[in-house]
Amino acid sequence: MSTTYTLDDFNLVPSAKEIVYGNVDLEALPSVEEVQKLARWTPDMLELFSKDADHFAGVAGEKQDRSAAMARLAYYGAEMGWDDQQIAAVLYDADDRWGKYKDRRDREKRLLDFVNRARAKHGYSTVTAVDLSRFAKREFEVVEPDQAARPLVWGFDDFVQADFPINWMLEGLLAQGGLGLITGFPGTGKTQFGIALGAHLALGADKFLKWDNVSGHKKVLFLSLEMGPAPLNLFMTTISKGYSDMRTLNKNLLVGPFGEPLPLDTKEGQAFLNNLLDEYMPDVIIIDSLQAVISKEMTDELSVKAFFHYLSVVREKYRCAMVVIHHNRKKSNDNQKKEIEQSDVYGSTYIVAEVDFVLSLSLPEPSNTSLLKATMLKTRLGKQITPFEMYRDENLGFSIDFDNLMHQFPVKEGTAPLDV
């Protein structure tokens, strides 16, 4: 027996865990005629689906909610045993006529979220209705059209011979859906480095230090959770002098100068970030810093694991990469001169275990803050590179072209401004 729903039941439905995104092939949706012929319908469903746009254009107080109507269709479909393709086909047809999300760039996500909510409520009627092949992919891989037919379990040689390409942004460093960590002691330019990385991706620059940009222009969201608007403005005013294409930077490098913690290990913090990503849809998120997004002790392994699981869900859902700025354990000045190791990264060992790369910055000569050293403590996907030195100029930009930059900006000991 089917459940009776009203539109009011769907006005404030919370977001559901995403379980169907990889199961819906939008290029192969059945026609509405096929769904009407092959799937079970109730009179209420048919009546609602047949409504036209005028039905939702009433005066204030009488206007019907289009999104609630779509949620109702999705719930009915899931309860009637429809597959995800059939539900999606009906929602797209309804939206074409009702015009709720038709011209929005996030239309696909919005409509599939209705299917997610319905599945969270009613699940699947049979195991075969779920396309388990989606578990064969990782968030940093390109999903080819034929991957839907790939098996869940492979023979050894079949798996070795299969093609699972990595979709790089900065080749050897940051992949689509990847997660990286920039660490270092105070004053080693971690924030500056993160901004420079984001600016290069936003501008579509061919290369960032050692890594080729193979993805072109990307929309980057920089979340400043340590520095507020006033100090960050001063900081970025200096940085801006090193770039000429401000129009592209203004479009592709977005700045959130919050200056206060955003606890992403809480429901409230996660809801805030999800809403932010829904609105701006960035390709890359740079967070400054890790301590500002975890409310509990970073030595608490269970809390850290739950936090990184959330980051994994976000990267998969929004198809974005993340770079997080972090700190090393406090050491005396003499100990800071020693070679950096993974154990120097502050917090649970699970932090280093979870990320794709860890790049640590240091000052080889503490009296010369223009000269920095980058050490790759971990790389999961790219090739290991030897530690290298780079020059930080008076505009807080970074370069390994010493011959050119030393001529333009002679090194002055201890004068690199705003060491962060």
N, C-alpha and C positions, 0 to 999 in steps of 0.2 A: 504494500500500500504506500502510495506516495505521500510526502509531507506537504501541507498547505503553507505557502509562503506569501507574505505581503511585501510591498516595496519598502515599507518602513523597517523590515528586518535587515536590510542591507545598507542602510545609510551610514552606519558607523562600524563596518566590519574591519577588524584589524588585519594587518598584513600577515600573510601565511608564509611558511617555509617554502622555498621554491623547489618543486619536485617535478615539474613537467617541461621546463624550458627546452631541454635537449630532446624531448619526445615529440615535439610539434614541428613538422616540416612545412613551413609556410608556403613553399613552392609547390606543394602537392596536396593542398587542402581539397577535400571533396566539394562538389557543388551543393548548394542548399537543396536543390531538387533531390540529390542522392541522399542527403541526410533525412529529408522528409519521407523518402520512400523506404529507407532501410532502418532508420532508428525509431524507437518508441516515442510517441508524443502524447501529451495530455491536452484536453481542450483548453485548459488555462495557458499552457505553453504556446499553443498555436495562436490564441487570441493576443497574447502579449507580443509574440514575434511579428505578428501582422501589423502592429501599430506603425503609423508613419510619423514623420518629424513634427507634424502639427499637434500630435497628442502630447508632446513634451514642451509645447510653447505657450502654456497657459499664463495667466496673470500671476503676479506675486502672491504666494500663499496657496495657489492652485497648481503651480507648475509641477509636473511629474519629473522625477529624478531619472535621467537616462542611465547613469552609472549603476544605480540600484536595480534598474530593470535588466541591465546586462548581467549583474551578479545573480539575479533571480534565474535568468536563462541558464547560466553556467551551473547553478546548484541543481536545477531540475535535470539538466543533461547528465550530470554525474550520477544523480540518483536513479535515472532511467537506464544506466548502463552504457551511455555513449562513450566512445573513445575520445582522446584529447583532440584529435584532428576534427572530429565532428563538432565538438563544442566550439573550437576555434573558428570553424567555418561559419557557424551560426552567429558568433559574436562579430566577426568581420562584416558579415552581410548586414547585421543590425546597425553597426556603426557607420557603414556606408550610407545608410538611409537616415539615421538619427543625427550623425555629425558630431558626436561627443569628442572623439579622439582622432577623427579622420585626418586632420591636417596637422597633427602634433608629431614631433620627432620621436616622442617616447610612446607612440601608439602601440607598437608591438609589445613592449613591456607591460603597459597598462592592461591590454586585453588578456595577455597570458596570465597576469596576476589574478584575474577572475577565475581562470581555470585552476590556478594554484589553490585559491581559497576553497573552491568546490571540492578539490581532491583532499584537502586537509580535513574537510567535513565528512566526505563520503568514501574516500579512498578509491580503489579499483576493485571491480567485481571479480577479476581473474588475474593470476600472475602474468599470463601472456599479454595482458593489455599494457604492461609496462615495458618500455624499451630499455632494457638493462645495459645495452651497449654504450650508453652515455657514460657509464662508470669507467670505460676504457680510456677516456681522455683526461688530460690534466689541464689546468687553467692557462698554462703558458703555451699550449699547442694550438696550431691552426686546425679547425675542424673542417675536414673536407666533406663534400656532399656524400661520398660513398661510405663514410664512416658509420652511418646508421646501420649498415649491414655487417659491421665487424663483430666478431665473436667476443664474448665476455672472457673466455678462457682460451689460451692459445697453445699450440705446439711450440716447442722451443725455437726451432728453425723458422717456423712461420712468423713468430714474433720478431725474431732478429731481422728477417727480410722485409717486414712491414715498414712503412714509411710514417714516422711520427715527427713531422717537422716542427721546429721551435720558431715561433713568430717573434723575432727580435725587434726591439726598439733601438737600444744601444747594443750592438752586436758584441757578445761575450760578457755583457754586464747585466742589462735589464731587458727582460722579455715581457711580452703582453701577459698580463695576469700575474707577473712575478712580484716578488717581495724582497727588498734589499734593506740593508742597515748601513748607515754611515756613523762611525763612532770616532772617539778621540777624547783627549784631555781638554780642559778648558783652554780657550784661546787658539785652537788649532784650525779655526775656520770652517767648522762643520755646517753651520747655517749658511754661510756664504757659498760653500761648495754645493749644498742642496739647491740654493737659488740658481746658481750657475748651471747646474744640471738641468733644472726645469726650464731655464731660459733657452738653452740650446735646443731642447726638444720642442719648445713652443715656436721657436724661429725656424725649425727644420734645418738647423745647421748640419753640414756634412759630417762633422766629427766633434766629439767632446773628449779632449785629451787623448787617451789611448783607444777610444771606442768609436767605431763608425756608427752614425745614425742611419739606419737602413729603413726607417719607417716614415720619414718626412715630418711634416708639422703635426704636433700633438697638443691637445688641450690639457693644460697642467693646472692643478689646484694646489696652492701652497697654503697650509694651515699653520699659522704662527701662534702657538699656544704658550710660548714663554715671553716673547716680546709683544707688547701692545701696540696700538696705532702710532703713538708719537715716536718711540724709539725705532720701530720698524720703518716708518716713513723716512727718518733720517738715514737709516741704514740703506734703504733702497734708492734714495736720492743719489747717494754715492755710487751705487751699483749701476744705476741707469746711465751714468756718463760713459759707460763702456759699450753701450749699444746705440745703434742709429735707427733701427726699424721699430720705433715705439708703437706704431699702429698695430703691427702683428703681435707684439708683446702684450699690448692692451687687450687684444682679442683672445689670445691663447694662454696667457699666464695670469691666472686668477689668484687673488690674494685674500685670505681670511685673517685679518689682524686681530684675533680675539684676545690674545694676551692673558688667557686664563685656562685652567685645565678643562679638557673635554673628556670625561671618563667613558671610554668606549667599552668598558667592562660592566656598564650598567645599561638597563633598558632605555633610560632617558637619553643617555649619550648616544647610544646606537640609533635611536629614532631620529635624533637631531642630524647625525651624519647621513643617514639614509635619505632624509628629506633634502639635505644639501646636494647629495649626488643625484637625486631625482630631478632637481632643478637645473644643475649645471652639467651633468653627464661628462666628467673629465675622463681623459685617457690615462692620466697619471696623477696620483695623489702624493704629495710630499708633506710629511707630518713632522713638526718640530715642537715637542720631542716625545720620545716614548714615555718618559716619566709623567708627561702631562696627559696621557690617555689611559693610564692604568691607575686606578684609585687604591689598589692594595699593594702590598710589598712585592717587588719584582723578584724576590727570592721564593715566593709562594708558587710552587710549580703548578698546582691545580688551577690557580687563577690565571697564570700566564698561558697555560694550555687553552683554557676557555677563551681567553682574549684572542689568541692567534687563530683559533677556530673561527671566531667571528670575522677576522680579517680575511680568512680564506673564503667565507661565504660572500663577503662584500666584493672581493675581486672576481669571483666567478659570476655573481649576479650582474655586476656593472661592467664586466669585461675591462677592468682597469688594472694597472700596475700600481704598486705602492713603494715608496722609499721613506724610511723612518730614520730620523736623526736621534742618536743615543749617546750615552756617556760611558767612558771607561771607568774602572774602579780607581778611586783616589790613590795616588802614589806620591812619594816625595820627588823632588826635582831630579835627584840622582837616579832614582828607579825609573823615571819617565824616559831616561836616555837609553834604557835597555830595549831590546827587540820586543815588539808588541806581539802578544799571543791571544788566542781565543779566550783564554781564561781571564784576560784583562777586561773583557766586556762585562759591564755591571749587570747583575741579576741572575736569574735561573739559567742553567746551561741550556734549557729548552729554547731560549730566545735565539741563540746561535743555531741550534739544530733546526729550527723551523724556517729560517729565511734562506733565500737562494744565494745571496752573497753578503759578505761583511767586508766593508772597506774602512780601514782605520787611518786617520790623519794624525800626524805628529810633526813636531818641530825638531829637525835634526840639530839645529843650532839655536837654542832658546833666545839668544840675543838678536837673532835675525828672523823676525816674524814674517818676512816676505818669502822665505824659502820653506816649503812644506814637503813632507814625505807621505806618500800614499802606499799603504801595505794591504794587499788582499789577504785577509785572514781566512776567507772561505769563498769558494765559488762552486756551486752545484752544477751549473749548466755550461758555463764558459770555460775557457782554458785558463789555467793558473798563470798569472803574470808576476814577474819579479817586482819587488818594491821599486818605485820610481819617485824622483823629485819633481816638483812643479813650482812655478813662480806665481806669487800673488801680487798683482799690480796695485797701483794707487786707487783704482776703481773697484778693487776687490774682485777682479776677474782672475781666472786661472789659465796658465799656459805651460806647455813643456817646450815651447820654442824659445829657448833661453837667449840665443844669439840675437833675435829680433827684439825681444822684450827688454833685455838688459840694456839695449841701446836706448829704447824709448823711456824706460822707467828705471834708472839706476837704483840699485839696492841701497836702502838706508836702514841701518840696524835699528830694530825696534819701532819702526814708524808705520807699519801697516795699520790703518785705523780700524776701530770697532772690531776687535778680535773676539769673535764669537764662534 
